[in-house]
Amino acid sequence: MHNPALPLLGLLLALFLIGPATAQDYKVGDRLGKTPDNAKAGSFRTLEWDDLMPSDWNPMKFIQDLKLDTLQDSDPRAMEAMEKLKAKWNAAPANPALNGARIRIAGFVVPLEWSEKAMTEFLLVPYFGACVHVPPPPANQIIHVTTAKPYKSRGYMDAVWVSGVLSTGFSKTEMGDSVYRLKASRVEHYTEPRR
């Protein structure tokens, strides 16, 4: 029997190795371009997604010895590796140095509640399709965002900049687990940086 989750493991592994996408029309796995400067950040520190991971944490460490490309979908070792990956990613540690930091970060919106295209709670994820078309990324690559001022969405998986105060703390949602919470003071539509 074919296991549809296994090819997704390959996509997830590749997502950590590819650079950011620059196209306005996103495909599953696309990342947003890096910002060239902090001109719009104001009093907020602009972060990249890798900044959220502690420097000594390697999300692939425990499966590096497995040769996943040689395993069949039905191989029990492949199923076990996928379960281990999911458990390790759900328990991914936060970067404690960021607790209380005033940050600005670009990502994609996964709504947790949505009424008339406005929302006050959502997950922010690093690549298009995360939590929706592919399994969730590690918990330290998901930010649980709340905002007092409803964000007017242009559609599911909007690309946005979010600014606010980041705190560490576990959040479990049906769309994914997070070890970060962000009380947003500003949510704005993302535009590609000028080259």
GIUR-V208052 format. One record per run of one state. SS is the DSSP state (~ for helix, > for strand, _ for the rest). FROM is the first residue (numbers start at 1). TO is the last residue. If there is no record, write none. Layout:
[[SS;FROM;TO] [SS;FROM;TO]]
//
This chain:
[[_;1;3] [~;4;15] [_;16;30] [>;31;31] [_;32;44] [>;45;46] [_;47;48] [~;49;52] [_;53;60] [~;61;63] [_;64;67] [~;68;70] [_;71;75] [~;76;90] [_;91;95] [~;96;98] [_;99;101] [>;102;111] [_;112;114] [>;115;115] [_;116;117] [>;118;125] [_;126;126] [>;127;127] [_;128;129] [>;130;130] [_;131;133] [>;134;134] [_;135;138] [~;139;141] [>;142;152] [_;153;158] [>;159;173] [_;174;175] [>;176;189] [_;190;195]]
//
